[in-house]
Every structure is written in C-alpha cells, then in structure tokens.
Amino acid sequence: MRRIVSAIDIGTTTISTVIAEKTKDGSIRILGIGQAPSFGMRRGAVADIDEVTSSLKRSIKEASRAANVPVTRATVSVGGTHINTFSSRGVVAISRADGEVTAEDVRRVLQAAESFVAKNPNREIVHIIPREFRIDSETGIKDPIGMVGIRLEVDALIVDGAKPPIQALYKCVEHAGVEVEDVVFAPLASAEAVLSRRQKELGVMVLDIGGGTSDFALYEEGRLIHAGVLGWGGTHITNDIAIGLKTTVDVAEAVKLRYGYALPDTLPKKDVVKLAEFIEHDATTFPQRNLAEIIEARLIDIFELAHKELKRVDKDGLLPAGVVLIGGASRIPGILDLAKRELRLPAEIGSTFSLPNKEAGLAGLLLKYPVALGLVAWHINRSIGRDPYFYGSSAAKVLTGIKNWLKIFLP
C-alpha cells in the first residue's frame, strides 16, 4: 500500500500544499505541489473564513491534480503573533514499586507540566516539548524510561495559541473538505525540513522570513530551547518599497524581486532602476542603492527582533551552527552577510532536506516551500516513532513509540 503524506502550509501571503510518498526504500518522493495566493489571512491568523477556505481549495486542487491523488487528510501549519512559548515544570512520584520509570510515568509528568500552567479558556496548547528530565538529584536526563528512582521531573517548553484563530484554522481546512490530522507550529516544521541533527546538537537558529511575520526556532544539544513569531516579514519590505518609490505594491514586489539587494554600500552609485521596466510610460528612475537602503533597514528591524530573542535565552553570539535562513526574503542577495553582521553568527540558506530523498531540484523547492516540506518530514518522523511533541487538548498523551523518539530527538 502506498504511504501518501499531505501537508498544507497556511501563510499570510500564500497557501502551499505538498503531496509526497514515502517509498519502499525509505526515501521521499514529491508527487504534487499546489500554491495559491492567501486571501483572508492577516499576520499569520485567519481573518476571513470564507476567503481562506477558497484559497485552500485552489491550492489543494492544484496539488491533487499534479499528484493524481485526492487530499483527504493533512498535517497543517499554525502560526501568527497569537502563538506563545513558555517554560513549565512537572513532577510525579515514580509509580512502580521497584522504582523503574515507565512510559506511563512520562505521560503523567508531562500531564503535570500541562497542569502547572494557569488555565486560560481562551488559549489552546499546541505542543508540550520535554527538554530535560530529572530523576531525584540526577539532572540532564534525555531518556528516563528504564531508569530507577523515586521522583521524576520534567522541564518542558509549551507552545500555545489563542483558541479562536486555531479553531478558525480547523474550520477552514474542514470546509475545504480535508480532515486535520495534526497541527504543527510553523517554525518547528521548518526546522524538521532544513536542520540536521548535528546542527541541532551544536546550537542553531532557523529563521523563516515569511510574508506577514517571521518565525524562529532555537535548538541546542538536540533540544528545542525557544521558538516564536516576530511581527514583521517580507510584505513589510514590499510596503516600505512602495512608499519609498511612490508606486503600487505589485510594482514594488516586482522591483524587489529583480533588483533587491541587502547591502547598499556595496552597490555602485551609478546603478539605477527604471520603473519603465514595470510600468509603461513611467519615466521614473532611482538609484539601486536607495532601494537597497529601504530593504536593509527593514531586514535590520527583523534581525534586531531575532537578536532580542537570542539574548532572552542567553545565546547571543553563542550558536556554533549559526542561523539558517529560509522563506522568500532569504533569496534577497546580500542577506547572508547582513545576517552575519547583525546577529553576530554564521549564516546560511536552508537548502538541504533532512530526510532521504531522490528529488532533483529539492533545494529550490525548499526555498519556496520550507514549511510544507517540513510538515511532510514531521509526519514521516512521527509515523516511525520519532515525534517528541504533543498536540492540542490531548497534549499530554504519550504517543506509541515513546522509547524510540526519546532516544532519537533527545540524545
């Protein structure tokens, strides 16, 4: 039987659907991709259910037609500025008389971490992520199952979001005729796509500069230590260009894609951009340096927000694997050097898919669909017992294969 995986990334500017297949040799084959403009989304959250549903249907139809496979269930991304992450702790007595930790003990301690959080009827837990376990006075434990003690503790990271936009997201997908199989915080999906285990061990930030927002996730020693949403994205760069050049947003986007550059000081002063290339009978010209100054200023704003998040967890300049940039704005020439300068870290573009595959040109697909491909990787990892995350109102349920994923994700 074919193992088909469907993933839908619902972003502020575009909705992307990827249909993939896990082959018998364990590699991933992309069957179909669909993309549609995202109408009805604002800053990563649903603003108009009918418009988002229509956009979803177009994206799903395109992918389904290319793959010749219907989309009935899918793993879906969630994002937006309403998403929060915070730490929690849980502690339970080990249940067995001989003191050996079981999967049931892990389930209970994660449930305790969830219960430790003050209940808010307007918030919904998306993930509970164990970062470290403790048994009695022994700290730094990654896999407690089979160990012996009296008391089990967990240090966990909780991802939650406002209930109305999360429920609206479910409603949109279901109205499009698709069952929501899992909901995944977007930067965690991106990390599944582009980060290697070695990068996560060394310490790394993945920064996805999307349309309406930018998402990030921080890893160290194989564990997620911080994640969140920054309030600015690529559309803010486009809007700044439109204002600066006194032109339309569509023309500003086209100018950005063709002439955008992130380091104005490296451009020759004589280079100019002619709007006649984009609008008939428009004789306006302007130095390319001016365009680059607009782009640089907004990118610096985004990097400053990311820098604050690094400082918040005491990782300023302390991630050996640096920052991995993804998203549309990561294609702006010069952005790597700007990121290195502003974040004081090594920087690279995420272009290597984390799962075995035989896809030609997958690096290019990763630049366009990092979250959707990450959702595919997420689903595959979960299906083989590699999922360290927990979902929704059933967040504290331990999945089948808990022993395996503790070994793989918390080395």
C-alpha positions as a Markdown table, in Angstrom:
| # | Residue | x | y | z |
|---|---|---|---|---|
| 1 | Met | 0.0 | 0.0 | 0.0 |
| 2 | Arg | 1.3 | 3.5 | -0.9 |
| 3 | Arg | 2.2 | 5.7 | 2.0 |
| 4 | Ile | 0.9 | 9.1 | 1.0 |
| 5 | Val | 1.5 | 12.2 | 3.1 |
| 6 | Ser | -0.3 | 15.5 | 2.5 |
| 7 | Ala | 0.8 | 18.8 | 4.1 |
| 8 | Ile | -0.7 | 22.3 | 4.0 |
| 9 | Asp | 1.1 | 25.5 | 5.0 |
| 10 | Ile | -1.3 | 28.3 | 5.5 |
| 11 | Gly | 0.7 | 31.5 | 5.4 |
| 12 | Thr | -0.2 | 35.2 | 5.3 |
| 13 | Thr | 0.6 | 35.6 | 1.6 |
| 14 | Thr | 0.4 | 32.1 | 0.1 |
| 15 | Ile | -1.1 | 28.7 | 0.9 |
| 16 | Ser | 1.1 | 25.7 | -0.2 |
| 17 | Thr | 0.0 | 22.1 | -0.4 |
| 18 | Val | 2.5 | 19.3 | -0.8 |
| 19 | Ile | 1.6 | 15.7 | -1.5 |
| 20 | Ala | 4.5 | 13.2 | -1.0 |
| 21 | Glu | 5.1 | 9.5 | -0.9 |
| 22 | Lys | 7.4 | 7.5 | 1.3 |
| 23 | Thr | 8.9 | 4.8 | -1.0 |
| 24 | Lys | 9.8 | 1.3 | -0.1 |
| 25 | Asp | 13.5 | 2.2 | 0.3 |
| 26 | Gly | 12.6 | 4.9 | 2.8 |
| 27 | Ser | 13.2 | 7.9 | 0.6 |
| 28 | Ile | 10.7 | 10.7 | 0.0 |
| 29 | Arg | 9.2 | 11.4 | -3.5 |
| 30 | Ile | 7.2 | 14.6 | -4.1 |
| 31 | Leu | 4.1 | 13.8 | -6.1 |
| 32 | Gly | 2.4 | 17.2 | -6.4 |
| 33 | Ile | 2.6 | 20.8 | -5.2 |
| 34 | Gly | -0.1 | 23.4 | -5.2 |
| 35 | Gln | 0.2 | 27.1 | -4.3 |
| 36 | Ala | -2.4 | 29.8 | -4.2 |
| 37 | Pro | -2.5 | 33.4 | -3.0 |
| 38 | Ser | -3.7 | 33.5 | 0.5 |
| 39 | Phe | -6.7 | 35.7 | 0.9 |
| 40 | Gly | -8.3 | 36.2 | 4.3 |
| 41 | Met | -5.2 | 35.9 | 6.4 |
| 42 | Arg | -3.7 | 38.6 | 8.5 |
| 43 | Arg | -0.4 | 38.4 | 10.3 |
| 44 | Gly | -0.5 | 34.6 | 10.2 |
| 45 | Ala | -4.1 | 34.2 | 11.5 |
| 46 | Val | -7.4 | 33.7 | 9.9 |
| 47 | Ala | -9.3 | 36.9 | 9.3 |
| 48 | Asp | -12.0 | 35.7 | 6.9 |
| 49 | Ile | -13.0 | 32.0 | 6.9 |
| 50 | Asp | -14.7 | 32.0 | 3.5 |
| 51 | Glu | -11.7 | 33.7 | 1.8 |
| 52 | Val | -9.2 | 31.4 | 3.4 |
| 53 | Thr | -11.3 | 28.3 | 2.5 |
| 54 | Ser | -11.5 | 29.4 | -1.1 |
| 55 | Ser | -7.7 | 29.9 | -1.2 |
| 56 | Leu | -7.2 | 26.5 | 0.4 |
| 57 | Lys | -9.4 | 24.8 | -2.2 |
| 58 | Arg | -7.3 | 26.2 | -5.0 |
| 59 | Ser | -4.0 | 25.1 | -3.5 |
| 60 | Ile | -5.3 | 21.7 | -2.7 |
| 61 | Lys | -6.9 | 21.2 | -6.1 |
| 62 | Glu | -3.6 | 22.1 | -7.9 |
| 63 | Ala | -1.6 | 19.7 | -5.8 |
| 64 | Ser | -4.1 | 16.9 | -6.1 |
| 65 | Arg | -4.3 | 17.3 | -9.9 |
| 66 | Ala | -0.5 | 17.2 | -10.2 |
| 67 | Ala | -0.2 | 14.1 | -8.0 |
| 68 | Asn | -3.4 | 12.4 | -9.3 |
| 69 | Val | -4.1 | 11.7 | -5.6 |
| 70 | Pro | -7.0 | 13.2 | -3.5 |
| 71 | Val | -6.2 | 15.1 | -0.3 |
| 72 | Thr | -8.5 | 13.8 | 2.4 |
| 73 | Arg | -6.2 | 14.2 | 5.5 |
| 74 | Ala | -3.4 | 16.6 | 6.0 |
| 75 | Thr | -0.8 | 17.9 | 8.5 |
| 76 | Val | -1.4 | 21.7 | 8.8 |
| 77 | Ser | 0.8 | 24.5 | 10.0 |
| 78 | Val | -0.2 | 27.1 | 12.5 |
| 79 | Gly | 1.5 | 30.4 | 13.1 |
| 80 | Gly | 0.7 | 34.1 | 13.8 |
| 81 | Thr | 1.5 | 36.6 | 16.5 |
| 82 | His | -1.0 | 35.0 | 18.9 |
| 83 | Ile | 1.3 | 32.0 | 19.4 |
| 84 | Asn | 3.3 | 32.0 | 22.6 |
| 85 | Thr | 6.0 | 29.7 | 24.0 |
| 86 | Phe | 6.9 | 29.4 | 27.7 |
| 87 | Ser | 8.6 | 27.0 | 30.2 |
| 88 | Ser | 6.8 | 24.7 | 32.6 |
| 89 | Arg | 7.8 | 22.0 | 35.0 |
| 90 | Gly | 6.1 | 18.8 | 36.2 |
| 91 | Val | 6.9 | 16.4 | 39.0 |
| 92 | Val | 5.4 | 13.0 | 39.9 |
| 93 | Ala | 6.3 | 10.0 | 42.1 |
| 94 | Ile | 7.5 | 7.0 | 40.1 |
| 95 | Ser | 4.7 | 4.5 | 40.2 |
| 96 | Arg | 6.4 | 1.1 | 40.2 |
| 97 | Ala | 7.4 | -0.5 | 43.5 |
| 98 | Asp | 10.9 | -1.2 | 42.1 |
| 99 | Gly | 11.3 | 2.5 | 41.1 |
| 100 | Glu | 11.7 | 1.8 | 37.3 |
| 101 | Val | 10.4 | 4.7 | 35.1 |
| 102 | Thr | 7.8 | 3.6 | 32.6 |
| 103 | Ala | 6.1 | 5.3 | 29.6 |
| 104 | Glu | 3.1 | 5.9 | 31.9 |
| 105 | Asp | 5.3 | 7.9 | 34.3 |
| 106 | Val | 6.5 | 10.0 | 31.4 |
| 107 | Arg | 2.8 | 10.6 | 30.4 |
| 108 | Arg | 1.9 | 11.6 | 33.9 |
| 109 | Val | 4.8 | 14.0 | 34.4 |
| 110 | Leu | 4.0 | 15.7 | 31.1 |
| 111 | Gln | 0.4 | 16.0 | 32.2 |
| 112 | Ala | 1.7 | 17.6 | 35.4 |
| 113 | Ala | 3.7 | 20.1 | 33.3 |
| 114 | Glu | 0.5 | 20.9 | 31.5 |
| 115 | Ser | -1.5 | 21.3 | 34.7 |
| 116 | Phe | 1.2 | 23.6 | 36.2 |
| 117 | Val | 0.2 | 26.2 | 33.7 |
| 118 | Ala | -2.7 | 28.5 | 34.7 |
| 119 | Lys | -5.8 | 27.5 | 32.8 |
| 120 | Asn | -7.0 | 30.1 | 30.3 |
| 121 | Pro | -10.2 | 29.2 | 28.4 |
| 122 | Asn | -9.1 | 31.4 | 25.5 |
| 123 | Arg | -5.8 | 29.6 | 25.0 |
| 124 | Glu | -5.1 | 26.2 | 23.5 |
| 125 | Ile | -2.0 | 24.1 | 23.9 |
| 126 | Val | -0.4 | 23.1 | 20.6 |
| 127 | His | 2.7 | 21.3 | 21.8 |
| 128 | Ile | 4.3 | 20.2 | 25.0 |
| 129 | Ile | 8.0 | 19.6 | 24.4 |
| 130 | Pro | 10.2 | 17.8 | 27.0 |
| 131 | Arg | 13.6 | 19.5 | 27.2 |
| 132 | Glu | 15.1 | 17.6 | 30.1 |
| 133 | Phe | 14.1 | 15.0 | 32.7 |
| 134 | Arg | 15.4 | 14.6 | 36.2 |
| 135 | Ile | 15.3 | 11.6 | 38.5 |
| 136 | Asp | 15.7 | 12.5 | 42.1 |
| 137 | Ser | 19.0 | 14.5 | 42.1 |
| 138 | Glu | 20.2 | 13.3 | 38.7 |
| 139 | Thr | 19.8 | 16.1 | 36.1 |
| 140 | Gly | 20.2 | 16.3 | 32.3 |
| 141 | Ile | 18.4 | 13.0 | 31.5 |
| 142 | Lys | 17.2 | 12.7 | 28.0 |
| 143 | Asp | 15.5 | 9.3 | 28.2 |
| 144 | Pro | 14.2 | 8.4 | 31.6 |
| 145 | Ile | 12.5 | 5.1 | 30.7 |
| 146 | Gly | 14.1 | 2.1 | 32.4 |
| 147 | Met | 16.0 | 4.2 | 34.9 |
| 148 | Val | 15.3 | 3.8 | 38.6 |
| 149 | Gly | 14.4 | 6.4 | 41.2 |
| 150 | Ile | 11.7 | 7.8 | 43.4 |
| 151 | Arg | 10.7 | 11.1 | 41.8 |
| 152 | Leu | 10.5 | 12.1 | 38.1 |
| 153 | Glu | 10.6 | 15.7 | 36.9 |
| 154 | Val | 10.5 | 17.3 | 33.5 |
| 155 | Asp | 11.5 | 20.7 | 32.2 |
| 156 | Ala | 9.2 | 21.4 | 29.3 |
| 157 | Leu | 8.5 | 24.0 | 26.7 |
| 158 | Ile | 4.8 | 24.7 | 26.0 |
| 159 | Val | 3.6 | 26.2 | 22.7 |
| 160 | Asp | 0.1 | 27.6 | 22.9 |
| 161 | Gly | -2.1 | 29.9 | 20.9 |
| 162 | Ala | -5.4 | 31.8 | 21.0 |
| 163 | Lys | -8.3 | 29.5 | 20.7 |
| 164 | Pro | -10.4 | 31.5 | 18.2 |
| 165 | Pro | -7.8 | 31.6 | 15.4 |
| 166 | Ile | -6.8 | 28.0 | 16.0 |
| 167 | Gln | -10.4 | 26.9 | 15.8 |
| 168 | Ala | -10.9 | 29.1 | 12.7 |
| 169 | Leu | -7.9 | 27.3 | 11.1 |
| 170 | Tyr | -9.5 | 23.9 | 11.7 |
| 171 | Lys | -12.8 | 25.2 | 10.3 |
| 172 | Cys | -11.2 | 26.5 | 7.1 |
| 173 | Val | -9.4 | 23.2 | 6.4 |
| 174 | Glu | -12.5 | 21.1 | 7.1 |
| 175 | His | -14.7 | 23.4 | 4.9 |
| 176 | Ala | -12.2 | 22.7 | 2.2 |
| 177 | Gly | -13.0 | 19.0 | 2.5 |
| 178 | Val | -9.9 | 17.9 | 4.4 |
| 179 | Glu | -9.5 | 16.3 | 7.8 |
| 180 | Val | -6.8 | 17.9 | 10.0 |
| 181 | Glu | -4.5 | 15.1 | 11.0 |
| 182 | Asp | -2.0 | 17.2 | 13.0 |
| 183 | Val | -1.4 | 20.9 | 13.7 |
| 184 | Val | 2.3 | 22.0 | 13.9 |
| 185 | Phe | 3.8 | 25.3 | 14.9 |
| 186 | Ala | 5.3 | 26.5 | 11.6 |
| 187 | Pro | 9.0 | 27.1 | 12.7 |
| 188 | Leu | 9.1 | 23.6 | 14.2 |
| 189 | Ala | 8.1 | 22.2 | 10.8 |
| 190 | Ser | 10.7 | 24.4 | 9.0 |
| 191 | Ala | 13.3 | 23.0 | 11.4 |
| 192 | Glu | 12.3 | 19.5 | 10.5 |
| 193 | Ala | 12.9 | 20.3 | 6.9 |
| 194 | Val | 16.2 | 22.1 | 6.9 |
| 195 | Leu | 18.2 | 21.3 | 10.1 |
| 196 | Ser | 20.4 | 18.3 | 10.6 |
| 197 | Arg | 20.8 | 16.5 | 13.9 |
| 198 | Arg | 24.4 | 17.9 | 14.1 |
| 199 | Gln | 23.2 | 21.5 | 13.7 |
| 200 | Lys | 20.6 | 20.9 | 16.5 |
| 201 | Glu | 23.3 | 19.4 | 18.7 |
| 202 | Leu | 25.8 | 22.3 | 18.2 |
| 203 | Gly | 23.2 | 25.1 | 18.6 |
| 204 | Val | 21.3 | 26.7 | 15.8 |
| 205 | Met | 18.5 | 29.1 | 14.9 |
| 206 | Val | 16.2 | 28.6 | 12.0 |
| 207 | Leu | 14.7 | 32.0 | 10.9 |
| 208 | Asp | 11.8 | 31.9 | 8.4 |
| 209 | Ile | 11.2 | 35.4 | 7.0 |
| 210 | Gly | 7.7 | 34.8 | 5.7 |
| 211 | Gly | 5.1 | 37.2 | 4.3 |
| 212 | Gly | 3.3 | 38.8 | 7.2 |
| 213 | Thr | 5.5 | 37.5 | 10.0 |
| 214 | Ser | 8.9 | 35.8 | 10.6 |
| 215 | Asp | 9.1 | 32.7 | 12.7 |
| 216 | Phe | 12.1 | 31.2 | 14.5 |
| 217 | Ala | 13.2 | 28.2 | 16.5 |
| 218 | Leu | 16.3 | 27.7 | 18.6 |
| 219 | Tyr | 18.0 | 24.4 | 19.2 |
| 220 | Glu | 20.9 | 23.3 | 21.4 |
| 221 | Glu | 22.1 | 19.8 | 22.5 |
| 222 | Gly | 19.4 | 18.3 | 20.2 |
| 223 | Arg | 16.6 | 20.1 | 22.1 |
| 224 | Leu | 14.3 | 22.9 | 21.2 |
| 225 | Ile | 15.0 | 25.7 | 23.7 |
| 226 | His | 13.0 | 28.6 | 22.3 |
| 227 | Ala | 10.6 | 29.4 | 19.5 |
| 228 | Gly | 8.3 | 32.2 | 18.5 |
| 229 | Val | 6.9 | 34.7 | 16.0 |
| 230 | Leu | 8.3 | 38.1 | 15.1 |
| 231 | Gly | 5.9 | 40.7 | 14.0 |
| 232 | Trp | 7.5 | 41.7 | 10.6 |
| 233 | Gly | 8.0 | 39.8 | 7.4 |
| 234 | Gly | 8.6 | 40.2 | 3.7 |
| 235 | Thr | 5.4 | 42.1 | 2.9 |
| 236 | His | 6.6 | 44.9 | 5.2 |
| 237 | Ile | 9.7 | 45.2 | 3.0 |
| 238 | Thr | 7.5 | 45.4 | -0.1 |
| 239 | Asn | 5.2 | 48.0 | 1.6 |
| 240 | Asp | 8.3 | 50.1 | 2.5 |
| 241 | Ile | 9.5 | 50.0 | -1.1 |
| 242 | Ala | 6.0 | 51.0 | -2.4 |
| 243 | Ile | 6.0 | 54.0 | 0.0 |
| 244 | Gly | 9.6 | 54.9 | -0.8 |
| 245 | Leu | 9.2 | 54.7 | -4.6 |
| 246 | Lys | 5.6 | 56.1 | -4.6 |
| 247 | Thr | 4.4 | 53.1 | -6.6 |
| 248 | Thr | 2.0 | 50.2 | -6.2 |
| 249 | Val | 2.6 | 47.2 | -4.0 |
| 250 | Asp | 2.6 | 44.9 | -7.1 |
| 251 | Val | 5.3 | 47.0 | -8.8 |
| 252 | Ala | 7.2 | 47.2 | -5.5 |
| 253 | Glu | 7.2 | 43.4 | -5.2 |
| 254 | Ala | 8.5 | 43.1 | -8.8 |
| 255 | Val | 11.2 | 45.7 | -8.2 |
| 256 | Lys | 12.3 | 43.8 | -5.1 |
| 257 | Leu | 12.5 | 40.5 | -6.8 |
| 258 | Arg | 14.5 | 41.8 | -9.8 |
| 259 | Tyr | 16.7 | 44.5 | -8.2 |
| 260 | Gly | 16.5 | 43.8 | -4.4 |
| 261 | Tyr | 19.8 | 43.9 | -2.5 |
| 262 | Ala | 20.5 | 43.9 | 1.2 |
| 263 | Leu | 23.9 | 45.7 | 1.3 |
| 264 | Pro | 23.6 | 49.2 | -0.2 |
| 265 | Asp | 27.2 | 50.2 | 0.5 |
| 266 | Thr | 28.5 | 47.5 | -1.9 |
| 267 | Leu | 26.5 | 48.8 | -4.9 |
| 268 | Pro | 27.9 | 51.2 | -7.5 |
| 269 | Lys | 26.4 | 54.7 | -7.1 |
| 270 | Lys | 25.7 | 54.9 | -10.8 |
| 271 | Asp | 23.4 | 51.8 | -10.9 |
| 272 | Val | 19.8 | 52.9 | -11.4 |
| 273 | Val | 16.4 | 51.2 | -11.6 |
| 274 | Lys | 13.9 | 52.3 | -14.3 |
| 275 | Leu | 10.2 | 52.0 | -13.4 |
| 276 | Ala | 9.5 | 51.9 | -17.2 |
| 277 | Glu | 10.6 | 48.2 | -17.0 |
| 278 | Phe | 7.5 | 47.6 | -14.8 |
| 279 | Ile | 5.0 | 50.3 | -15.8 |
| 280 | Glu | 4.5 | 51.6 | -19.3 |
| 281 | His | 5.2 | 55.3 | -19.9 |
| 282 | Asp | 6.7 | 55.8 | -16.4 |
| 283 | Ala | 10.0 | 57.6 | -16.7 |
| 284 | Thr | 10.8 | 57.5 | -13.0 |
| 285 | Thr | 14.4 | 56.3 | -12.2 |
| 286 | Phe | 16.1 | 56.0 | -8.9 |
| 287 | Pro | 19.5 | 54.7 | -7.6 |
| 288 | Gln | 19.5 | 51.0 | -6.8 |
| 289 | Arg | 21.3 | 52.0 | -3.6 |
| 290 | Asn | 18.2 | 53.8 | -2.5 |
| 291 | Leu | 16.2 | 50.6 | -3.0 |
| 292 | Ala | 18.8 | 48.6 | -1.1 |
| 293 | Glu | 18.7 | 51.1 | 1.8 |
| 294 | Ile | 15.0 | 50.5 | 2.2 |
| 295 | Ile | 15.4 | 46.7 | 2.1 |
| 296 | Glu | 18.4 | 46.8 | 4.5 |
| 297 | Ala | 16.5 | 49.0 | 7.0 |
| 298 | Arg | 13.6 | 46.6 | 7.3 |
| 299 | Leu | 15.8 | 43.5 | 7.4 |
| 300 | Ile | 17.8 | 45.1 | 10.2 |
| 301 | Asp | 14.5 | 45.5 | 12.1 |
| 302 | Ile | 13.7 | 41.8 | 11.7 |
| 303 | Phe | 17.2 | 40.8 | 12.7 |
| 304 | Glu | 17.1 | 43.1 | 15.8 |
| 305 | Leu | 13.9 | 41.3 | 16.9 |
| 306 | Ala | 15.6 | 37.9 | 16.4 |
| 307 | His | 18.7 | 39.2 | 18.3 |
| 308 | Lys | 16.5 | 40.1 | 21.2 |
| 309 | Glu | 15.2 | 36.5 | 21.3 |
| 310 | Leu | 18.8 | 35.2 | 21.3 |
| 311 | Lys | 19.6 | 37.5 | 24.3 |
| 312 | Arg | 16.4 | 36.3 | 26.1 |
| 313 | Val | 17.8 | 32.8 | 26.3 |
| 314 | Asp | 21.5 | 33.9 | 26.7 |
| 315 | Lys | 22.5 | 32.7 | 23.3 |
| 316 | Asp | 23.7 | 36.0 | 21.8 |
| 317 | Gly | 26.7 | 35.0 | 19.6 |
| 318 | Leu | 26.7 | 31.6 | 21.1 |
| 319 | Leu | 25.3 | 29.2 | 18.5 |
| 320 | Pro | 28.1 | 27.4 | 16.7 |
| 321 | Ala | 25.9 | 26.3 | 13.8 |
| 322 | Gly | 24.7 | 29.9 | 13.4 |
| 323 | Val | 21.4 | 30.9 | 11.8 |
| 324 | Val | 19.7 | 29.1 | 8.9 |
| 325 | Leu | 17.6 | 31.5 | 6.8 |
| 326 | Ile | 14.5 | 30.3 | 4.9 |
| 327 | Gly | 11.5 | 32.0 | 3.4 |
| 328 | Gly | 11.0 | 34.3 | 0.4 |
| 329 | Ala | 13.2 | 37.1 | 1.7 |
| 330 | Ser | 16.1 | 34.7 | 2.2 |
| 331 | Arg | 16.6 | 34.9 | -1.6 |
| 332 | Ile | 17.5 | 38.6 | -1.4 |
| 333 | Pro | 21.2 | 38.9 | -2.5 |
| 334 | Gly | 23.4 | 40.1 | 0.3 |
| 335 | Ile | 21.1 | 38.9 | 3.1 |
| 336 | Leu | 23.6 | 36.4 | 4.5 |
| 337 | Asp | 26.3 | 39.0 | 5.1 |
| 338 | Leu | 23.8 | 41.3 | 6.7 |
| 339 | Ala | 22.6 | 38.4 | 8.9 |
| 340 | Lys | 26.1 | 37.6 | 10.0 |
| 341 | Arg | 26.7 | 41.3 | 10.8 |
| 342 | Glu | 23.5 | 41.9 | 12.7 |
| 343 | Leu | 23.2 | 38.6 | 14.6 |
| 344 | Arg | 27.0 | 38.0 | 15.1 |
| 345 | Leu | 26.6 | 34.4 | 14.0 |
| 346 | Pro | 27.5 | 32.2 | 11.0 |
| 347 | Ala | 24.6 | 32.3 | 8.5 |
| 348 | Glu | 23.5 | 30.0 | 5.6 |
| 349 | Ile | 20.4 | 29.5 | 3.4 |
| 350 | Gly | 18.4 | 26.3 | 4.3 |
| 351 | Ser | 18.7 | 24.2 | 1.2 |
| 352 | Thr | 19.3 | 20.6 | 2.3 |
| 353 | Phe | 16.3 | 18.4 | 3.1 |
| 354 | Ser | 16.6 | 16.5 | 6.3 |
| 355 | Leu | 15.1 | 13.2 | 5.1 |
| 356 | Pro | 16.4 | 10.8 | 2.5 |
| 357 | Asn | 15.1 | 11.6 | -1.0 |
| 358 | Lys | 15.8 | 11.3 | -4.7 |
| 359 | Glu | 14.3 | 14.5 | -5.8 |
| 360 | Ala | 16.2 | 16.6 | -8.3 |
| 361 | Gly | 15.9 | 20.3 | -7.6 |
| 362 | Leu | 14.7 | 19.8 | -4.0 |
| 363 | Ala | 17.0 | 22.6 | -2.8 |
| 364 | Gly | 14.9 | 25.0 | -5.0 |
| 365 | Leu | 11.7 | 23.6 | -3.6 |
| 366 | Leu | 12.9 | 24.1 | 0.0 |
| 367 | Leu | 13.4 | 27.8 | -0.8 |
| 368 | Lys | 9.8 | 28.1 | -1.9 |
| 369 | Tyr | 8.0 | 25.6 | 0.4 |
| 370 | Pro | 10.1 | 25.1 | 3.6 |
| 371 | Val | 7.2 | 24.8 | 6.0 |
| 372 | Ala | 5.1 | 22.5 | 3.8 |
| 373 | Leu | 8.1 | 20.2 | 3.2 |
| 374 | Gly | 8.8 | 20.4 | 6.9 |
| 375 | Leu | 5.3 | 19.2 | 7.6 |
| 376 | Val | 6.0 | 16.2 | 5.4 |
| 377 | Ala | 9.2 | 15.5 | 7.4 |
| 378 | Trp | 7.2 | 15.9 | 10.6 |
| 379 | His | 4.6 | 13.4 | 9.6 |
| 380 | Ile | 7.2 | 10.9 | 8.5 |
| 381 | Asn | 9.2 | 11.2 | 11.7 |
| 382 | Arg | 6.1 | 10.8 | 13.8 |
| 383 | Ser | 5.0 | 7.7 | 11.9 |
| 384 | Ile | 8.2 | 5.9 | 12.7 |
| 385 | Gly | 8.1 | 6.9 | 16.4 |
| 386 | Arg | 10.3 | 10.0 | 16.2 |
| 387 | Asp | 7.8 | 12.6 | 17.4 |
| 388 | Pro | 8.7 | 14.4 | 20.7 |
| 389 | Tyr | 5.8 | 16.8 | 20.5 |
| 390 | Phe | 2.2 | 16.7 | 21.8 |
| 391 | Tyr | -1.0 | 18.1 | 20.4 |
| 392 | Gly | -4.0 | 20.2 | 21.3 |
| 393 | Ser | -6.3 | 19.3 | 24.2 |
| 394 | Ser | -4.8 | 15.8 | 24.3 |
| 395 | Ala | -1.3 | 17.3 | 24.6 |
| 396 | Ala | -0.1 | 15.2 | 27.5 |
| 397 | Lys | -0.8 | 11.8 | 25.8 |
| 398 | Val | 2.3 | 9.9 | 25.1 |
| 399 | Leu | 2.4 | 8.5 | 21.6 |
| 400 | Thr | 3.2 | 5.0 | 20.6 |
| 401 | Gly | 6.9 | 4.6 | 20.3 |
| 402 | Ile | 7.8 | 6.9 | 23.1 |
| 403 | Lys | 11.0 | 5.0 | 23.8 |
| 404 | Asn | 12.2 | 5.5 | 20.2 |
| 405 | Trp | 11.5 | 9.2 | 20.0 |
| 406 | Leu | 13.2 | 9.9 | 23.3 |
| 407 | Lys | 16.3 | 8.3 | 22.0 |
| 408 | Ile | 16.2 | 10.0 | 18.6 |
| 409 | Phe | 15.2 | 13.5 | 19.5 |
| 410 | Leu | 16.7 | 13.9 | 22.9 |
| 411 | Pro | 20.1 | 12.4 | 22.5 |
